[in-house]
Amino acid sequence: MNPALPNPEMRDLYDKVAGGGRVSEFEALRLLESKDLHALAALADAANRRRNQGRASFIVNRYINYSNYCILSCQFCAFARKKRDAGGFQYTPEEIARMGREALEAGATEIHMVGGLHPSLPFSYYTDVLRGLKQVSPQLQLKCFTAIEVLHLAWLARKSVPETLAELRDAGLDSVTGGGAEIFNPAVRSRIAKGKESAEDYLDVHRAWHRMGGRSTCTMLYGHVESLADRVDHLRQLRELQDETGGFSGFVPLAYQPANNQVPVDHPPSGFDSLRTVAVSRIYLDNINHLTAYWVGLGLKLAQVALSFGADDLHGTIVDERIFHMAGAGSPMSQTTAAMVRAIREAGYIPVQRDTFYEPIKVWDEAAPTAPAPEEPSRALLEKNLASA
Ligand code: SF4
């Protein structure tokens, strides 16, 4: 029992979590409904430290969105455009290879690439993009495509999902992204992302990739029209698939951004809501090693605090994030390595630069100096990038 745990009503759960026990859905809901953030932090930190020994990671990466043209119209999405709309863009494989080269020269180890479901690009475009990036450097790890994109590409290729994933892997795909999970409850899904793949489809794509030996991440978009019970149900389905395959390398809860879309909400996720969601996710998902505090949605300051609520990763330097910023995210467009190291170290954890699979590349021990944090790139970069697209 933790004598410092302020809430005696949670002591049974503390003992369970500290001893490596598994909390039930009922207990997860009880934790989510709690107002005692201190107790949640104690529970989640115990669960995290048992796995990650006081280390917290980040990756030096670059986001690339190959296009925002999309045949779907998810209500919550501020990123997608139709061909007739202003603000649409798409890049050629050569332009994407140039971005990959720039990223490599800036120290990136990973390209994270997703886009809309393009109405006319052929399947060969996607394999050309992957091959072009691998020609830049075979060491550049390619984490690409959400489950719905994989389904779209399978339709384009006229092949099964496993066959399509195998072709993408042969072209250079290293890992599949976790985006597109949103909330699995079909009623909620239809209110925010009508027409998108079902929970079963999402999980089947990841299952197929895991069975091939692949690793992927998974996500949950919270803080819109879902209930707390919907969040627990979503986490349950992720935990069950992880029990089956062990293929999820990390979980990334995504704070809903309410601007420029058709799902306005009066109360988008507050700091309180985000911290309790991170904490309960860490406690409940006892079979997924890593949990990311996604600074793009939280802001780096709250993401830093989330390291004390069970998160052990701050995601990446990113460089050019569009999806959240087009939905109103107020965070900067990128982070520097120095800013990440400083945030982790200040929170009392050992900074680790990691690769796509959360393997350490560099451990920033006490002796390693931290450069002063440079100025945060301004939102003007988003405008510039969109204007030049
Ligand atoms: S969320 Fe993805 S699939 Fe849905 S409209 Fe936006 S880009 Fe298209």
Residues whose N, C-alpha, C, O or C-beta is under 5 A from the ligand:
A	BS01	SF4	C70 L72 S73 C74 C77 A80 G115 G116 L117
